[in-house]
Amino acid sequence: MESGPGMRTEHVGAHDLTLRQATTSDQAAAWTILQHAIEQRRLDGSAQWQDGYPNPDTIREDLLKGQAHVLEAGGELLLYAAVIFDPEPAYAAIEGQWLTNGPYLVLHRVAASPKAKGMGIGTSFFRMVEDLCRRRGVPSIKVDTNFDNTPMLRIMDKLGYTYCGEVYFRGSARRAYEKVLS
């Protein structure tokens, strides 16, 4: 169901979820969500996001580039992510092979609020982004994640993303996935 320019709404359980481009008024809530995700990665024993990235400047840059997106229900932000329609330079040096060589969407910094735990927010977000790509004629989504990011790896598996190899960010290998949209 379309809600307005750049917005997408989906009904999940008892919640109407809206995916929209973030505004500067969302910045503090987005940073809070990312801080919780950074702490959760630390508690999980992961080195991912433990080096000062992402940070408030990362969100400001996402906002300036028009890449910052949020998923909300009832006016409360439940997820933050960078939704990028430009090529990711690090993806050119994949150790492996992408499924396609044409245009694609990249997702970075996907983080859900602890209030969203158990709601399937991550899966809903990916489905809504897939629909956004179809509407814009973008044929695939490419994403990377840390080897120990179990929630993200589950989403990749559940939604049919294909493991394509490894890419490197800030000196660390990440698992690279792609989904070709029909």
N, C-alpha and C positions, 0 to 999 in steps of 0.2 A: 504494500500500500504506500503510495507516494505521499509525502507530507509537505513538500515545498522544495525549492531549489537546493540541491545538494543534500537533501535529507531523505532518510529511508526509515520506515517504521515497520516493526514486526511484532506480532503478539506471541509471547513465550510464557506458557503457564498463566499466571495471574498478572503478568507484566506486559505493558506495551513498551517496547524498546525502540528508541530513536537513535539512529546513527547520523551524526551531523559534523560539519566542520567546526572545530573549536574556535572560540573567541578569546580575547585577552581576559575576559571575566572568568573563564574556565581555568586559567593558568594555575591558581593556587590549589584547586581541587585536583587538577591533573598531576601536579607535583606531589601532593599527598598520596595519590594512588601509586605513583612511581616509587615513592619512598617505602611504601608497604611492600611493593614487589622486590625492591632492592634488599630489604630486610629479610623477606621470605627466602630469597636466593641464598643469603648468608646463612640463615638457619638450616637450609637444606644442605649446607656444606659446599655450595658452589662458589667458584671464583667469578662467575658471570655477574656483571654490574657491581663489582666490588672495588673498582678503580676510579671512582669519581664520575663515572658515566653510567647512565644519563644523569643530568643535573638541571637546575632551573634554566640555565642558558640554552640547553638542548631544546627545552620546550619553547622558549622564546624564538629560537631559530625555526622550529617546526611551524610556529604561528606565522612568522614573517614570510615563510615560503608557501603558506597555505596548505601545509601537509598535516597539521595537527587535527586529529579527529577524536570525538568522544562518543560513547554509547551511554545513553541515559534512560532512566525510567522514573516517571513522576518528578522530573526536574532534578533528580540526583544522578551525578556522574558515577557510572559503574565500570567504565573501561576507558583507557587512553591508548592511542596508537598514532604513529606516523603512517599516513597513507600516501604513498609516493608514486606518481605516474611517470617519473623520470628514471632513466637507467641508473642502476647502482654500480659505480665504478669497480668495487671489489668483486662483483659477480663476473667480470670479464676474465678473471684469473681462477676460475673454478678448477679444482682438481677433481675431474669427473666430466660430466657433460649434461648441459641443460636439455630439456625436451624440445624447446623451441629457440629460435634466434630472433624472433620479431618483438614487437612491443609487449610490455608486461607491466604489471603493478608490483611494487615492493611494499612489504609491511615491515616496519621496525618499531621497537619499543612498545610492544603490545603488553599492557599491564592491566589487570582487573583489580577492582577494589575488593578488600576482604569482605565487604558487605554483600558481594555478589557470589561468594563461595557456594557451590552446589547448585547454582541457577543455570549453568550451561552458557554463561555469558560469552566465553571465548568462542564456542562453537557458533552461537548466534551471530557474533561479530564477523567471523569468517564467512558465513553464509551471506550476510548482508553485503560484505565487500565483494564477494563473488558476483552477486546480483548487480552491484554498482559497475563492475567491470563489463559485464554482459551489456548493460544499457549504454555504456560508453564505447563499446566495440573493442575493448582490450581483451585479447585472447588468452592471457595466462597471468597467473600470480606466482611470484617467486618470493621465498621467505627463507630466512636462516635462523637457527637457534642453537643454543649450547647443547652439548652432548648429554648433559644431565638435567635438562629442563623437561621433566616428565610431563607436566600438564600440556606444554606446547607439542611435545612429541605425540601425545595421545590425540590431540586435535588433528595433527597432520595425518595420522593413521586413519582416524575416524572419517575424515572428509576426503580421503583419496588422493592426498598429495604424494608425489613420487620423490623418493630420495635420489638426488642427482650427484652428490659428491660433497666436497668440502670447500668452503670459502674462508678467508681470513680477515679478521677485524682486530686492530690494535694488537697484532701479533698472536692472536688466538684462533684456532680452527673452530668453525661452526658447521653444523650439518645444514646442507642446502637442499631445499625442496621446491618443486614446481607442480602446479596444477594447471592443465590445459582445460579451459572452460568450453562447454558446448553451447 
